[in-house]
Amino acid sequence: MALDIEFVRGQFPAFQEPSLQGQAFFENAGGSYTCSQVIDRLTRYYTQRKVQPYAPYEASRLAGAEMDEARQRLAAMMGIETDELSFGPSTTQNTYVLAQAFRQFLKPGEAIVVTNQDHEANTGPWRRLADEGIEVREWQIDPQTGHLDPAKLESLLDEKVRLVCFPHCSNVVGEINPVTEITALSHAAGAFVCVDGVSYAPHGVPNVGELGPDIYLFSAYKTYGPHQGLMVMRRELGELLPNQAHYFNADCLYKRFTPAGPDHAQVAASAGMADYIEALSDHHGGPSEGAAAKASFVHDLMRAHEVELLQPLLDAMKARNDLRLIGPSDAALRAPTVALALNRAAAPVAAQLAEHGIMAGGGDFYAVRALTELGIKPDEGVLRLSFTHYTSQEEVEQLIKALDLVL
Ligand SMILES: Cc1ncc(COP(=O)(O)O)c(C=O)c1O
């Protein structure tokens, strides 16, 4: 079953927006378009329910119920309990708070593992635990390919390691890391696992329960939703870590690590992400029930479409000798987040692409450590071309033609 791209694009008002016509969007890893289900719920919240939620009057009851609905339905899609999912202002904020919890939890002499493949959000806050006498071990990428080798992790693990942090997929390397395998290795060594799923989730909401990490983070604004950071905290770890919220909220798992007051409207509107995924599943003849089964069906549909569109782009870039394609050239191994090192500043090239109707960016994308290890000057950065399942074949062709003109 192939993805019905017309149906998909019909769910995103941006594709009908006159001011965006003729422009192909290739900076989706920075933030995706928003689906109409989310926009409609956001509008309804602001027009009909913008009152303090969880109070005994109808508008408030509806507001609170919609916030609960968002957590319940998205958690079900990810194969976890409802209270194991919480909403924070962003993934960066969520990891910062988590690092504070681990700061209190870990003892001097204990160790954590971080990578140099991550976006700074899932490495910088953890590295600062060194201030408390925590040993920070760096799991390093291959400087040629950007690959993160699980065999190298094995040599870093011992009984001192309490936490392993890594990305499901880096926002510049694009390679999909084997979360289940890495989690199993880490758990066998007695360490907890924190996965940054920000660059992966837009390509198919994962079943976190099956993948197995203790913490899984992603950002709704890159996954067709509002500007929120979603955080899965599995109960066993969540109850061990010290509460970071008001003391009287300590017994509520989904409040323990989100001390900021939530943005009620955006939390409620996140239910639209579940609506969208269910609509895709139903339209394509997916399973008749089961949120996780529908999400898994949609995940595979999205991936198949993306892989098909991605391979010609990778082939075209691999064939050139004036640039370096970062990450795998086999589309099946990666997300459609393609970074190119040009040996010159990338931002001006992105500006040239804009003249050809391509919206893309150049820079370090906060993956400074990864670029540095790959031998790329962060101030030159990479040209990043990222798309999702709603991208059409014509847009990819437009991109390849535009690249031929500007490179
Ligand atoms: C891989 C990755 N992790 C984390 C983040 C940070 O997410 P947020 O903007 O929600 O803080 C980003 C943002 O670009 C990202 O690409």
The ligand as an SDF file (V2000), in Angstrom:
LIG
                    3D

 16 16  0  0  0  0  0  0  0  0999 V2000
   18.0200   16.0480   17.2670 C   0  0  0  0  0  0  0  0  0  0  0  0
   17.5040   17.2100   18.0610 C   0  0  0  0  0  0  0  0  0  0  0  0
   17.4520   17.0950   19.3910 N   0  0  0  0  0  0  0  0  0  0  0  0
   16.9990   18.0810   20.1700 C   0  0  0  0  0  0  0  0  0  0  0  0
   16.5690   19.2660   19.6270 C   0  0  0  0  0  0  0  0  0  0  0  0
   16.0610   20.3300   20.5270 C   0  0  0  0  0  0  0  0  0  0  0  0
   14.6720   20.3500   20.4980 O   0  0  0  0  0  0  0  0  0  0  0  0
   13.8690   21.6020   21.0510 P   0  0  0  0  0  0  0  0  0  0  0  0
   13.9240   22.6470   20.0160 O   0  0  0  0  0  0  0  0  0  0  0  0
   12.4750   21.0630   21.2790 O   0  0  0  0  0  0  0  0  0  0  0  0
   14.5050   22.0290   22.3080 O   0  0  0  0  0  0  0  0  0  0  0  0
   16.6060   19.4500   18.2520 C   0  0  0  0  0  0  0  0  0  0  0  0
   16.1860   20.7190   17.6560 C   0  0  0  0  0  0  0  0  0  0  0  0
   16.5520   21.0820   16.5680 O   0  0  0  0  0  0  0  0  0  0  0  0
   17.0880   18.3950   17.4420 C   0  0  0  0  0  0  0  0  0  0  0  0
   17.1600   18.4940   16.1090 O   0  0  0  0  0  0  0  0  0  0  0  0
  1  2  1  0
  2  3  1  0
  2 15  2  0
  3  4  2  0
  4  5  1  0
  5  6  1  0
  5 12  2  0
  6  7  1  0
  7  8  1  0
  8  9  2  0
  8 10  1  0
  8 11  1  0
 12 13  1  0
 12 15  1  0
 13 14  2  0
 15 16  1  0
M  END
$$$$
